[in-house]
Amino acid sequence: MTTKTTTVLDARAVERTLKRMSVEIVELNHGTDDLIIVGIQRRGVQLADRLVKMIEGGEGVTVPQGSLDITLYRDDLQTIGPRPVVGPTHLPWDLEGKHIVIVDDVLFTGRTVRAALDELADFGRPERISLCVLIDRGGRELPIQADIVGKAVKVAKDERVEVLVQELDGQDEVAVVRGAP
């Protein structure tokens, strides 16, 4: 089977989309007070880092930033294998009374977000949690929706969304791939 790739966002479009999303985060929070931005490992962390830098550039304030590795909170952990790779979770603040914005690259079934919410609950009880995703591809299995969406795309069951970030992949791009993984 051959693969077919369709670019959804090129590098410039990713940059513009993230700039808009950074403004939406500040508007959703009515400023930057009590705001913490938390990226989900892997690409959500890099996207969160960029959003924090954009907010700092626009607002002149450095927003606290954290990371979550939801591997051990997944409901399909047994399918990953006997030795799952677990990355760092970094949440060195008291979450009480804070507005947490979870950042992820793609929202699909909602199971990753559910796992992130479970993990956050182990660290405290924020006043509010919002979800910010670069791509919403639909196909929910759980009743979860993003508060801030970079781009919604229609994706068939035999297609996948591939998000590339400069920090890990050497380029920024979002593509829909049809065919063998």
N, C-alpha and C positions, 0 to 999 in steps of 0.2 A: 504494500500500500504506500502510495506517495503522500507526502505532506504538503499542505497548502497553507501559506502564512499570509494573513492580511493585517497590515499595520493599522492600529486603531489610534495610537498617539505616537508621534515621533518625539525626538528630544525637546524641540521647542514647545510642542503642545503639552508635554509633561510638565515643563517649567511653568507655562501659563496656567495650567490646571492647578498646580500646587500653590501658586500665588493666590489664585481665587479662593482656594480652600483655606489658606492661612487667614485671609480676611474673614471668611465665614466662621472660622473657629472663634476669632475675637468677637465678632458680632453675636454669636450664639451664647458666649460667656459674658456678654456686656462688659468687655474689657479683658484684662489679663489677671485680675486679682483672683487668688485661690485656684488658678488653673494649673493643671499638670498634664503634660502630653506623654502618652505611653505607647510605644510601638510594639507590635507583636513580631517576635523573631520570625523570619529573617527580614524580608524586605520592608515590613512595616516599621522596623527600627530606623532604617535609612530614610524612609519617607518622613517619619516623625522628626528626625534630626533636621531635615531640610525645612519642614514646617516651622520648627522652633526658630531657626535662623531667619526665616522670612518674617515671622512675627517680631523678632528682635529688631530687624531692619525697619519694619513699619511702625512699631510701637516704642522702640527704644528700651524695651524691657526683656530680660532673659527669663523665659518661662522654664520652670523645672521640667526635666525630661527623664523618662524611665523606659524600661523594656520588660517585656514578659516573654517567657518561653513556656508555651502551653502544652508541651509534649506530654508531660505526666498527667495532665488534666483531660486529655483526649478520651472520648468514649470509644475510639477504635484503636487504643494503644496495643491490644493484642495482635493486630494485623501489621504493625510496624516491624516487628521482629524482636528477638530476645535482647538486643542491646540498642535501644533507641539513643540517638544523639541528642543530648540535652544542652541547650545554650543557657546563658545567664539570664536571670530575672533580676532587675535592678529597680527597686522602689524604696529608697532610703528616707521617705518622708512619712509623716502621719497623714493618712488619707482622710481623716475625719474633717468634715466641712469643706472638702475640696471638690472641684469639678474636674473629673478625669475625662480626658478625651483619648479613647483607644484608636490607634491608627493601624490599618492593615492595607495590604495591597489589593486584594480581591475579596469581595463578599460573594459567596456562592451558597452553600447549604445553610450557613449560620452556625455550624458546629464549632468552628474555630473561635468565634465570638463567644459562644456559650462557655467554652473552656476558659477563655480569658476572663469572663465574668466570675466564674468559679474561683480562679486563681486570685483575682483582685479581692474577693470576699475573704480570703485567708490573710490579707494584709490590712483589712480595716473596712470601715463603712463610709465611703465618700458621700457627700451630699447629692451628687449627681454624676452619672456616667453617660457620655455620649460616644457615638461611633462615627468615625471618619474613614472612608475608604476611597482609594484611587479609582477602582473599577467595581461596579455592581453588575454582575452577570446574570442575576436572577437565579431561579432554581432552588429556592429556599425549601429546607426540610423542617426548619424551626421558625417560629414567629419572631424573627429578628429583622430590623431594618436600620439602615444607616441614617444618621442625622445630616451628614455632609457626604455627598457623592461627587467625585471628580467627573466621572462619565459612566453612564449606564449603557451597556451593550447587550444586544440579543445574541446569545450563544447557544448553539444546538448541543444536544447531549454528547455527540461524538466530537465536539470541539473543546479546546481548553484555552484559557487566557494565560498568556505568558508575559509577566512583567519583568523587565530588565532594568536594573539601576546601575549607574556609573560606578558606585562604590564596590559592587560585587561582580558585575558583569562587563564592565568596561564601556557601557553605553546605556542611555536611557531610551526605552521603547516599551510600548504595550502592543501586543499582537494577539490575534486570534489564530490558533493553529488547528487545522483539521487534518486528521490522519494519525499515524502511529506516534506515540509519545517519544 
